[in-house]
Amino acid sequence: MSENVVHLHKPTDPPTPDTAPTVLTVVPDAPPARPVPLWVRSGRAVKSAATHESTRATVRAAARHGLYTFNGGRIVARRAWDGRTGSRYERMIRAAEAAGNLEAAEEWEERLQRFRAARHHRRMDLLHSPVDAAKGVAVGAGMSIGVLVALGVVMAINTGHVGDVITPLSATVDFIALLIRIVQVVWGPALSIGPFLALLALWSVGRKQHAAPNWALPANVRSGEGEPITPSIVVKALRDLGVPALARAIKEMGDAGASMLGPIRIAGCGVEVDVTLPSGVATNEVQAKRRKLAENLTRHEHEVFITIPQAARTVRLWVADSGALDEPIGPSPLVTDDTMTADYTKGKAPWGQDLRGDAAALSLYQRHLLITGLSNQGKTVALRSLALWLSLDKSVQFLMGDLKGAGDWNMFDGLATTLIQGPTDEHVIQVTEMVEGAVTEMNRRLQAPPGTVFPPLIVLVDEAQVAFMCPAKGTGKDKRPYGGAKADSRYFMAVRKIHNQGRAVNVLMWQGTQDPTNENLPKLVREGAHTRASLALGTESQARMALGDKAVDGGAAPNLLRPGLDRGTLVVASDGISIPAGQSSITVRTHYIDDDAAKAITDRAKALRDGVTTLHAIDRSVEHDPLADIAAVVGDAPRVRTKDVLARLAARNGDAYGGWSFLDLKRVLDEADAGPYKSDGVMVVSRDRVARALANRDGDGSASAE
């Protein structure tokens, strides 16, 4: 009999695979899950069904349409009560008194008295109306029977049958019997359908007024997308604006503030309403809370514009349809109409659309122009579209400088007299000399005989901030800087001279700049423009630089435009564009004209001309005539101080005369026998002497050049 030996100590050496014992692990079965009680499963099913989106939508729809009908009945009853009583007038009187407008209160009280007098007159008429009605019925019936009998007599005479005398009467009786039978047939169904039609009418009224709680309204209205602007929504938005005096006044008004609102008018892709503020509330308090007002109206800030019309204590709200301002406005008429021409004197450039959706056209006649904004917001395209339209007037001449040099103005090669493109200091020098040449042309025109008509000359500089910030200075004796904003700046002074006198002889300055500051857009230059327009800007101070204090105080806010999203949208302050009465600016969404379309337009403009040779640089080697230049700067004055003559010569041609002294001037004049002399203790140059010297020289056929 064998014995099994049980080892009590674990062996230190692990067993070999062949001898290792097989270990079996027994995993017990999991205990059976406890059954979920029936009431728990039923509750879960009910909860799932009750919270399902379909159920919620059904409940909301049922509640919405039921409340539409109920509240529609309330609205109709309220309207009927207002029409039959003087409650409407009493509400308006209380509202006018709460707003402190006693004049309006007296007017409404007078209307109430007239309404009561008319109602009393109608009620008194009811005392006599039954007798009058009975008399009218008797007379009408008698006349009708007489007419029918007379008609029967005529028929009887015509046919020779006496029985035809009563034919019209019998026909009338038969017709009345037919009407009675029709009413008998229709009356039953009408009684059955009538209440349903009445409920449908009440439902329609409630639906139009969204007379249901916010949670029961459709998703698009509940979220604010496309929510219509109604008087109650506007008043509630103003009440919740955070202006205590305004909130108190609305609470005290008997009509809950409705009397503050004018009619809500459809205006382009939105609506417009005038709000007369109650006493104690200033218009700037509402302007300062534009974002909060927009959010109260379930709109974005850029979809609400606040302007100040002529009426006192009034703000004009323009509220866009949700998302409407993000939609394009369509192509320019310059692109779609190949037959369009331009008229500098009487025409207007088709620039875009205003917020009301009306065409926005700008007159360019004798108006200097400034367009500014942040980079890449559409400034060049907006400026170029005006030049493209004006190019279709073959009498217009262009001098163009593009200090960006990206080719945005290439299509004007062969159309502009001068076209300089590039961002370097050398390009700034060339553009400055181009503008100074325009000043010389302006002076020549100013000295022409009265009544002389000159063709328009547009001096256009894009990216003008590069010129103002240029550090380059003149060489040789002339060390005047080209950039800057001081009296010795050549570009600044040339622009100022054109601003001062160019308009009178159709020499106009157009400039486009970026990100305006006092350094890159001096105050005297920006205030010299008749038409000032701005795209999106960063701050209110920049908006004031671009458009002026008056426009910004009147509601202009280019700093609230969205950079990138509102590309091509301009706020314009100008008398050359139609601006609603009482406003100081208008917002314009400009048409976009791409490079290919712009080239097609300039090709049409070139076909109108005989051919223009475009200069791409200013030739500095042009010979000058000192004696003729002295005669030009002396002008019509009998005599001019030598000091002033030297200053005018330097302004006329800085390279030639910037380093001149009195001795140089005296030498040229002495050689021509027109030397300066003393008058009242100062040295002067005589106009007659210089003119005589020029006449003698030209008669001899000589010419002096230097």
Long-range contacts (C-beta under 8 A, 24 or more apart in sequence): 60-215, 60-216, 60-217, 63-212, 63-213, 63-216, 64-212, 64-216, 64-217, 64-218, 65-203, 67-206, 67-211, 67-212, 67-213, 67-216, 68-202, 68-203, 68-206, 68-207, 68-211, 68-212, 69-199, 69-202, 69-203, 69-206, 70-206, 71-206, 71-209, 71-211, 71-212, 72-201, 72-202, 72-203, 72-204, 72-205, 72-206, 72-207, 72-209, 72-211, 73-202, 73-206, 74-211, 75-205, 75-206, 75-209, 75-211, 76-201, 76-202, 76-205, 86-112, 86-115, 86-116, 89-115, 90-254, 91-254, 91-255, 91-258, 91-259, 92-254, 92-255, 92-259, 93-254, 94-253, 94-254, 94-255, 95-253, 95-254, 95-255, 95-257, 95-258, 95-259, 95-260, 96-259, 98-249, 98-252, 98-253, 98-254, 98-278, 99-249, 99-253, 99-259, 99-260, 99-276, 99-278, 99-279, 100-278, 100-279, 100-280, 101-276, 101-279, 104-259, 145-169, 148-172, 223-298, 224-298, 224-299, 224-322, 225-298, 225-322, 225-323, 226-321, 226-322, 227-298, 227-322, 229-264, 229-271, 229-273, 229-297, 229-319, 230-264, 231-258, 231-261, 231-264, 232-256, 232-258, 233-297, 234-261, 234-264, 234-273, 234-275, 234-297, 234-317, 235-260, 235-261, 236-296, 237-293, 237-296, 237-297, 238-275, 238-286, 238-293, 238-296, 240-296, 241-286, 241-289, 241-292, 241-293, 241-296, 242-289, 242-292, 243-281, 243-285, 243-286, 243-289, 245-278, 245-280, 245-281, 246-277, 246-278, 246-281, 246-285, 246-286, 249-278, 249-279, 249-280, 249-281, 250-278, 253-278, 267-318, 267-355, 267-356, 267-357, 268-353, 268-354, 268-355, 268-356, 268-357, 268-358, 269-320, 269-321, 269-324, 269-325, 269-327, 269-355, 269-357, 270-303, 270-318, 270-319, 270-320, 270-321, 270-324, 270-355, 271-318, 271-319, 272-316, 272-317, 272-318, 272-319, 272-356, 273-316, 273-317, 273-319, 274-309, 274-311, 274-314, 274-315, 274-316, 274-317, 275-314, 275-315, 275-316, 275-317, 276-311, 276-313, 276-314, 277-313, 277-314, 277-315, 279-313, 281-313, 283-308, 283-313, 283-314, 283-315, 286-315, 287-315, 287-555, 290-557, 290-560, 293-317, 298-322, 301-560, 302-560, 302-561, 302-562, 302-565, 302-566, 305-355, 305-555, 305-557, 305-587, 306-555, 307-554, 307-555, 307-580, 307-582, 307-583, 307-585, 308-554, 308-555, 308-582, 308-583, 309-580, 309-581, 309-582, 309-583, 310-581, 310-582, 311-582, 316-580, 316-583, 318-355, 318-356, 320-355, 325-566, 325-569, 325-589, 326-565, 328-592, 329-353, 329-589, 329-591, 330-591, 331-591, 332-385, 332-591, 332-592, 332-593, 332-597, 333-591, 334-385, 334-388, 334-389, 334-591, 334-593, 334-597, 334-601, 335-591, 335-593, 335-597, 335-600, 335-601, 338-604, 340-392, 341-392, 341-393, 342-389, 342-390, 342-391, 342-392, 342-393, 342-396, 343-393, 344-390, 344-393, 344-395, 344-396, 344-456, 347-393, 348-576, 349-385, 349-386, 349-389, 349-390, 350-389, 350-591, 351-382, 351-385, 351-386, 351-577, 351-588, 351-590, 351-591, 352-568, 352-570, 352-588, 352-589, 352-590, 352-591, 353-588, 353-589, 354-586, 354-587, 354-588, 354-589, 355-587, 355-589, 360-572, 360-577, 360-578, 360-586, 360-588, 360-589, 361-577, 361-578, 362-386, 362-531, 362-572, 362-574, 362-576, 362-577, 363-576, 363-577, 364-390, 364-508, 364-531, 364-576, 365-576, 366-503, 366-506, 366-508, 366-530, 367-503, 367-508, 367-529, 367-530, 367-531, 367-574, 367-576, 368-498, 368-499, 368-502, 368-503, 368-508, 368-509, 368-510, 368-528, 368-529, 368-530, 368-531, 369-508, 369-509, 369-510, 369-511, 369-529, 369-530, 369-531, 369-533, 370-510, 370-511, 370-512, 370-513, 370-525, 370-526, 370-529, 370-531, 370-532, 370-533, 370-546, 371-511, 371-512, 371-513, 371-533, 371-534, 371-535, 371-570, 372-512, 372-513, 372-514, 372-515, 372-516, 372-521, 372-526, 372-533, 372-534, 372-535, 372-537, 372-545, 372-546, 373-514, 373-515, 373-534, 373-535, 373-536, 373-537, 373-546, 373-558, 373-570, 374-514, 374-515, 374-535, 374-536, 374-537, 374-538, 374-563, 375-514, 375-515, 376-564, 376-567, 377-535, 377-536, 377-563, 377-564, 377-566, 377-567, 377-568, 378-535, 378-567, 378-568, 378-590, 378-592, 379-512, 379-513, 379-514, 379-535, 380-404, 380-408, 380-462, 380-512, 381-568, 381-590, 381-592, 381-593, 382-533, 382-535, 382-568, 382-570, 382-590, 383-460, 383-462, 383-510, 383-512, 384-408, 384-409, 384-593, 384-598, 385-590, 385-591, 385-593, 386-510, 387-412, 387-458, 387-460, 387-510, 388-593, 388-598, 388-601, 388-602, 388-605, 390-456, 390-458, 391-415, 391-601, 391-602, 391-605, 392-601, 392-604, 392-605, 392-608, 393-456, 394-605, 394-608, 394-609, 395-455, 395-456, 396-455, 396-456, 396-457, 396-458, 397-455, 397-456, 397-457, 397-458, 398-457, 398-458, 398-460, 399-434, 399-435, 399-437, 399-438, 399-457, 399-458, 399-459, 399-460, 400-460, 400-461, 400-462, 401-427, 401-430, 401-431, 401-434, 401-435, 401-460, 401-461, 401-462, 401-467, 402-462, 402-463, 403-427, 403-428, 403-431, 403-461, 403-462, 403-463, 403-464, 403-466, 403-467, 404-462, 404-463, 404-466, 408-462, 408-595, 409-462, 410-595, 411-595, 411-598, 411-599, 411-601, 411-602, 412-602, 412-614, 413-614, 414-606, 414-611, 414-612, 414-614, 415-602, 415-605, 415-606, 415-609, 415-612, 415-614, 416-612, 416-614, 417-612, 417-614, 417-615, 418-614, 418-615, 418-616, 418-618, 419-614, 419-615, 419-616, 420-616, 420-617, 420-618, 421-616, 423-463, 423-466, 425-470, 425-471, 425-472, 425-482, 428-466, 428-467, 428-470, 428-472, 428-482, 428-483, 428-491, 429-470, 429-472, 429-482, 430-617, 430-618, 431-461, 431-467, 431-491, 432-467, 432-482, 432-490, 432-491, 432-494, 433-618, 433-620, 434-459, 434-618, 435-459, 435-461, 435-491, 435-494, 435-495, 435-498, 435-509, 436-490, 436-494, 436-654, 437-618, 438-494, 438-498, 438-502, 438-507, 439-494, 439-497, 439-498, 439-651, 440-652, 441-507, 442-497, 442-498, 442-501, 442-502, 442-505, 442-507, 443-632, 443-652, 444-632, 445-505, 445-506, 445-507, 446-501, 446-504, 446-505, 447-632, 447-635, 447-636, 448-505, 454-505, 454-506, 454-507, 455-506, 456-506, 456-508, 457-506, 457-507, 457-508, 458-508, 458-510, 459-498, 459-502, 459-507, 459-508, 459-509, 459-510, 460-510, 460-511, 461-509, 461-510, 461-511, 461-512, 462-511, 462-512, 463-512, 463-513, 463-514, 464-511, 464-512, 464-513, 464-521, 465-513, 465-514, 465-515, 465-516, 465-520, 465-521, 467-491, 468-492, 468-519, 468-520, 468-521, 468-522, 468-525, 469-519, 469-520, 474-654, 474-655, 474-658, 476-655, 476-658, 476-659, 477-658, 477-659, 478-650, 478-654, 478-655, 478-658, 478-659, 480-654, 480-658, 485-518, 485-519, 485-522, 485-524, 485-525, 490-654, 492-522, 492-525, 493-651, 495-525, 495-528, 496-524, 496-525, 496-528, 499-524, 499-525, 499-528, 499-529, 500-528, 503-530, 515-542, 516-542, 516-545, 516-546, 517-542, 517-545, 518-545, 521-545, 530-574, 530-575, 530-576, 531-572, 531-573, 531-574, 531-576, 531-577, 532-572, 532-573, 532-574, 533-570, 533-571, 533-572, 533-573, 533-574, 533-588, 534-558, 534-570, 534-571, 535-561, 535-566, 535-567, 535-568, 535-569, 535-570, 536-561, 536-562, 536-563, 536-564, 536-566, 536-567, 536-569, 537-561, 543-571, 547-571, 547-573, 547-585, 548-573, 550-584, 551-584, 551-585, 553-584, 554-583, 554-584, 554-585, 555-583, 555-584, 555-585, 556-584, 556-585, 568-592, 620-655, 623-705, 623-706, 624-653, 624-656, 624-705, 624-706, 625-703, 625-704, 625-705, 626-656, 626-657, 626-668, 626-704, 626-706, 627-668, 627-669, 627-672, 627-674, 627-690, 627-693, 627-694, 627-697, 627-704, 628-694, 629-653, 629-656, 629-657, 630-665, 630-668, 630-669, 630-685, 630-690, 631-687, 631-690, 631-691, 631-694, 634-685, 634-687, 634-690, 635-687, 636-687, 637-687, 638-686, 638-687, 638-688, 639-679, 639-684, 639-685, 639-686, 639-687, 640-684, 640-685, 640-687, 641-682, 641-683, 641-684, 641-685, 642-666, 642-676, 642-682, 642-683, 642-684, 642-685, 645-685, 656-706, 668-704, 669-693, 671-704, 672-697, 672-704
